[in-house]
Amino acid sequence: MDHDNQKNHLKAYGIVYFGLEAGLKSKWLLNYDGGAFLIENNKAIENECKIRGVSYQIVSDAKAQLILQEISSPSSNQEAVTLEKAPKIAVYSPLDKMPWDDAVTMVLTYAEIPFDVIYDKDVLADKLLIYEWLHLHHEDFTGQYGKFYGSFRAAPWYVKGKQNAEKLAKELGYNKVSEEKLAVAKKIRDYVVGGGFMFAMCSATDSFDIALSAEGVDIAEAMFDGDATTPNYQSKINFNKTFAFTNFELERSPTKYEFSSIDMTRKRRIPKTSDYFSLIEFSAKWDPVPTMLTQNHTILVKGFMGQTTSFDRNTVKSNVLVLGENKTNREARYIHGTKGKGMFTFYGGHDPEDYTHRVGDPKTELDLHPTSPGYRLILNNVLFPAAKKKKQKT
């Protein structure tokens, strides 16, 4: 899985998932050869690698033992993590998700990793309980329809999406979309607290936390929900209810394409040619989870924009791990934390191989980016719930 010898990093994750589904023994070799995978030899795996264009090597049992011995050395920042079971995956996404493509759905499809698409009815009916891993599509949990009002309120897709959301909220017994979305956000919160793994990108990151923090407070202007906001609502925000963010200021203007001061999009002064973020190195033996999440064939990853591009370090809670950052701009791009028995990862930006991805742009063809470091970070999150849990020292 290093830079030079793997032709398709993304499909390699699909091979590992295929092996886990087939019951084959698998290990993730953290920080070894770009985060390589050691899979029990099987003709079906070989055939799949050939069909999918994934580079692989066959090693003897003796060679495998030498590799594992080398990794186990206390002097090496490496670890062999056993992968036990292919996680059951859900993607939270509406049927009318235009005009946005979803990077996670695209990369799961490209890597040939199976997933189910679920939405509000499923979440409120507690169907999350059958899944180990949940991805939140580009979403607005605050009931403000993505803050697209300023530029797109007359666009047919915006009008139709608003109508659909209002209809769904009423069907589910809620007076307003913001109330229905809060109920969904709370169900997702409970799923994570109970032991689930949640991954979110772009506006699903900050809008999720904002919705939780604004429980019982109306932050949506009249054009979104038909009535006025709660007076002085900023002072009523409860940061104790959020997963990752604190001390943020909400954006009051309905015409501004922004939710709060969490996002760095309007504060950035980085030219595209030098827009990169670096992955932080962790101890593979003592911190296997963040090490799994940062496995890559490069420590420098190309930046990319989104409605929520990155996170202001001043708004990230102190107990949340920053996995990737742009230090010069004091922004976190990729963060991870625990909530109850579960874990969450937030990844800023919309599409790792499309710098701006504006409304109406064609979707990214991953056949052109089979070794994408930015997309590889998504797949690290897909696979890490399969890892055998270490017993905690007491």
N, C-alpha and C positions, 0 to 999 in steps of 0.2 A: 504493500500500500504506500510505497514511497513515491517521490515525484517522478522518477525516471522509468520505473519498471512496471507501473500499473497503467494499462490503457483505458480502463473505465472504472474509476473509483466509485462512482455512484451505483452502478449495477452490481458491484462487489457486495454491497450491503444486502441486495436482494438475494444473492447466492447464499449468504450466511443465514438469512431468514428462511430460505428454501431448505437448507440443511437442518435448521432447528425444527421446522415443521415435520421433516422426515425422521426426527429423533436421533440425528447424528451428534456426536460429542463435538463441542466447539469451544474454543478459547479466544478471547480478545487479548492480543499481546500489546499492552499499552506502552507507547513510546518505543516500540521495537519495529523497525522498518516502516515507519509512517503509520503505526497502529494496525499491524497486520492481523489476520485471522488464521488460526490453526484449526482445521476441520478434519474430522475423521475421514480417511480416504474411502471414496465410494465412487463407483463408475457413473452413477447418476449426477453427482456433483461435477465431475470432470466434463460430462456431456453438456451440462448447463453452462459451465464456464465457457466452453467452446461456442455454444449457441449464442450466448449473450455478449461475447467479446471481452470477457474478464480474464486478465492475466493471472496465472497461478503457477506454483511449483509443487512437485511431489517430493516429499522428503521421507527418509526412512525413519523408523521408530527411534533408532539410535540418534539420528540427527535431531529429531524432535526433542528428545530428552536433553541433548546438549543445549539446544536453544532455551528450553525451560530452566535449565541449570544456570545459564548465563543471566537470564532475566531475574532469577531469584536471588542473585548476589546482592547483599546489603549495600554495596557501593554503586549499584546501578539504579537510576530513577526509572525503573520499568516494573511491570507487574503482568502476570497472566491471570485474567479474570475468566472464570467459567461462565459460559452462557447456557442457560438451562431450558428456556421455553420461549417460543415465539410469542411476543405480546399481541393481544387482540387490540386492534387499532380502530379508533373512531375519529372522523373528521367532522367537526361542527361547521356546517355550511348550508346556506339557503339554496333552494333550487334556482332562484333568479339572481345568481351572484354576479351577473354582469353589472358594470363593465369591467370587473376585476377578475384576473386569473389568480389562482392561489398557488404559490410556490410549493407548498407542502403536498397538495394534491398532485401537482405535476411531477414532483420528484418521486413520490411513492409509486405513481403509475409507471414512470420511466424505469425505476428500479425493480418493478414487478413485485412490489410488496402489497398484499391485499389489505383493504380497509373498507369500513362501512361509513356512509354519509348519514349523519343524524342532524336533527335541528330541534327547535324549541319544544315541540310536542313530545319528542323522545326524551329530552332532558327532564322535562317536568313530570314525565311518567316513570322516572328513575331507571331508564334504560342504560344510563352510564355505568351502572354497577357491573355490567358484563364485560367491560373493557378495562384493559390495563393502562392504555395510553390515549390521550385526547388532544387533538389539535384544534385550536380556535382559528377559523378563517378570518381574513380581513373583516372586522366586525365592529359595530358600535353598540356597546351595552348601555349607553346613557339615554337612548331613545331620541337622539338628535340626527338620525339618518346620515351619519358619517360627516356631519358639518359641511355637506355639499351645497347647502342652501344658497350661499353667495353666488356661485358660478353655474350651478346646474339645476336650480329649482324648476325650470321650465323643460328640462330634458325629459323625453318620454320614459327613459329607464328610471329616473329619479321619481317621477310621478307614480309610475307603476309600482316601484319598490315600496314607496310610502303607503300606497293603497293596500298592498299585500300585507305589510307589517301591521297596519291598523286592523285589517280583517282578521288576521291571525290572533292578535291580542284579544279581540272581542270573542272569538271562538273559544279561547282559553279562559275566558271569564275575567278579563282585565279591562279597566276603563281606558287606560293609556298604554302606549307602546313602552314608555319608560318604566312603568310598573311591571309589565310582563318581562322585560329584559332584566330588570333587577331580580325577579324571581328566578330566572334562568341562571344569572350570575351567582346567586346564592346556592343553587343546586350544584353548580360546578365547584364552588368553594367547598361545599360539603363532600363532594367526590374526592377532592384533593386531600382534605383533612382526614378522610377515611382511608387514605393510602394510594390514591390514584396519581398518575403522572400527567401533568398538563404542560403543553407547549403552545406558545402564542407568538405571532409575528405582527408587526405593523400596528395598526390602531386597536387590535384586539388586546394589546398589552396594557396601555394606559387607560383605555375606556373601561376595561374590566375593573381595574382598581378604583377608578373614579366612581363607577356605578356603586360599588360596595361602600365607598366612603360617604356617598350621598344618600344612603338609605334614610327615608323619611323626609328628605329635602328635595324640593322641586328646583332643578337647575336648568330645565328646558324652557326656552322662551315660547311665547304663544304660537308662533308659526310652526312649532314642532308638536305641541300637545294641546293647543287651544286655550290655555290659561296662563296666568302670570307666574313668574318664578317666586320662590320663597324670598321675602325681603332679607337682604344682607346674608345670602346663602353661603358665601365663602367662609364666614365665621362659624358655620354649623357643620362643616365637613369634618368627619371623624377619621383621622389617619390610622387609628388603631385597628380599623376594619380591613385595611388594604393588605395585599401580599408583599409588594415590593417598594412602593413609593410613599413618600411623606412630604409634608411642608410644601406642597405644590399650590400654585395659584390657577384657578380655573379661568378659561378664556370666555368672557361674558358675551362678546359680539357674535351674533348668529351668522354673520356674513364672513367671518374669518375661518379659514380651513385649518382649525387647530382646536384641540381640547383643553390644553393646559400648559403650564411651564415645564412639565416633565420632558416634552419633546424638544429636541435641539434643532429641528429643521430650519427655523427662521433665525437661529443664533449662529449658524455655521458660517465660517469664513474659510472654507477649504476648497481649493480648485479640484476639479474632477481628476486631473492627472496625478495628484498627490493624495487622493482620498483613500486611505487604507486604515485598517485597524489591526492591532496585534493581539494574538492569543496569549493568555497568561499561563505560565508553566506551574503545575502543581505536583505534589509528591504522589507518584503512582501507587506507592505502597500504603500511604496513610490517607490519601484523599482520592480514592479510585473513581468516585462519581464525577467530580469536575475534570479529572484527567480523561475519563471516557468522553465527556462532552466536548473536549478541546482537541481530540485526536485529529490530526491533519498532516498533509505532506508539505505544509508551509506554515510559518507562524504569522505571516502577513497576509491578510485577506482584503480583497478589494471592497471598498465601501459602496453602498448603494442607498438610494433614497426611498422614502415612503411617506405616508401621511404622518406616521411616527417613525422618524429616521433613526433616532438614537435617544439616549436618556441622559438628562442633566445629572451629573454626579451628585449635586447638592440635594437632589430629590430621591436618591436611592437609599433605602434603609441600610443601616450599618450592619445588619445581620444577613444581608444579601450578598452573595459572591459575584464579583465582576469577573467574567470569563474572557471577555474581549473588550478592548478600549482603544480610543484615540486620545492619548495623553495630551497632545498639544491643544486640543479643543476641550479638554476635561469632559469627555463624553463616554458613557458606557454603551457598547453596542449589543452586548450579549451577556445576560445575567441569569443567575440560578439561585433558588432558595428552597427551603423546606416549609411546609405548613401542615401542622399536625403530623400524621403518619405519611403524608405524601410529599411530592416535590413538584416544582414548576420551573420552567425556563422561558424567559422572554428574549426575543431576538428582534432588534430594531430593523426597519426597512421592509420593502415589499418583495423584491425579486433580486436575488444575488447576482444575476447575470444581465440585468437591465437597469442601468443606473438611475433613470427617472421613472420609467413605466407610467406614462401618463394615461388618462382615460382614453380609450379607443386604440391604444397601441396593440400590435399583434402579440400573442403570447410567445414566450421564450421556447425555442426548440432545443431541448436538452441533448439531442444528438450532436449538437454543435459545441456542447460544454460537458463532456463526459467526465472530466477531471476537476470540475468546479469546486474549489475549497469552500466557497460560501454555501453551496448546496450540501456539501458534505457535513457541515455542522448540523443541518436539519436531521440528516440520517443518523448522526451520533445519538440524537435524542430519541429517535425511533427505536434504536437497538438497546440502549442502556437499561431499560426495564427488564430485559432478558437476563441480566447479570445476576449470578448467585449472590445473595446478600451475605456479607460477612457478619459473624457474631460480634456484637459489641463488647468491648472490654469493660469489666465492672470493677 
